[in-house]
Amino acid sequence: MSPKAPEHTRLFIPGPVEVRPEVLEAQTEWMIGHRSAAFAELYARIQGKLKQVFFTENPVYIYTSSGTGIWESASRCAVRDSAKVLHLTCGAFSERWAETSQLNGKQVDLIAVEWGQAVKPEQLADALQHEQYDAVACVMNETSTGVRNPVDGYAEVLKDYPDTLLLADVVSIFAGAMVDTDAWGIDVCLTSSQKAFALPPGIAFGAVSPAVLERAKEVKNRGYYFDVLALDKSHQKNNTPSTPPIALMFAADKQLDDMLAEGMDARFARHELMAEKTRAWVKKAGFEMFSEEGYHSPTVSTVANTRNMDIAALNAFLTERGMVISNGYGKLKGKAFRIAHMGDCQPEHLDILFDAIDTFLDKEA
Ligand SMILES: Cc1ncc(COP(=O)(O)O)c(C=O)c1O
């Protein structure tokens, strides 16, 4: 008889990720009104820490949404109706953001590469020679394919195009690897909470440059909920235009303290170590990485299912042992699987996971 599924299942899926009990607990603070002095203090306290982890002097707006909300905000506010946005796509999420821009009425061009490949800076340089763009939108860590795109390389290329804004989705890599917002000149640097930040979902953070605010003034229909000019006006008063996710802000306050106590460099090194450990296991177990050599993500490994393993059966086996991984995303279902090693995940958690997968594979052999 199989053991009963334990109450707690450790998440090795690429979001939501495991949230530590102390962070969950922080959400149970007594509620405060969002127009109170106590709230302004909380907002300012978080803001100072967000700037440190975003490596920016720009304001970091708090969005009451998941990361998708900031896609909409960036697409809508950073691109004029008469202009174009260039999306760099290499998997499900980068494609979806391009669709978001289209659905918000923007003219979209694509540099699209095969899933598993990275978009190279030379491809961007080439495209910019042929067309003018208000913005380039990229996804630094394509969560479906486990590819880390060279955003620092895009930044280098864009130095020759000061009127083209750089919009970067760092959703599944932020706080897991260096995202040097100001040094790279990222104009909108956006992230969700439920990935390498290791918070529950429902709050998102976007560092927005003054150039975006200037551009937004030229956009007639910026929408209402995600208008950067409205967000900025409230931000000046340590506030948000509408009711914010206060409980999640308490959690963010605690998590930011812990992240800074660990040290960002140490945090990034831990993620690299876990990614290397995962790739070593992949090789030993007879699988192959799906992502292009040299562009493997430090936070999520997408593994080609070269052994034709039954991924659903593996997950049933893992769930009985209090763990879960992810099947391949969309068209990669069954053909690949994903192991997230992000947030507060520790190398020893991966040892337990790999032991369990090895046991499953031995059993199936
Ligand atoms: C790279 C990337 N961008 C954007 C999103 C969408 O973010 P959210 O689900 O927080 O709206 C995801 C979700 O997995 C993602 O992985």
The ligand as an ORCA input file, in Angstrom:
! r2SCAN-3c Opt
* xyz 0 1
  C       8.938     34.550    -17.341
  C       7.531     34.763    -16.898
  N       6.939     35.926    -17.170
  C       5.693     36.188    -16.789
  C       4.944     35.248    -16.124
  C       3.574     35.571    -15.719
  O       3.657     35.947    -14.388
  P       2.423     35.842    -13.422
  O       1.968     34.418    -13.453
  O       3.024     36.261    -12.113
  O       1.402     36.780    -13.928
  C       5.504     34.015    -15.808
  C       4.743     32.990    -15.102
  O       5.162     31.873    -14.902
  C       6.834     33.766    -16.203
  O       7.426     32.609    -15.914
*
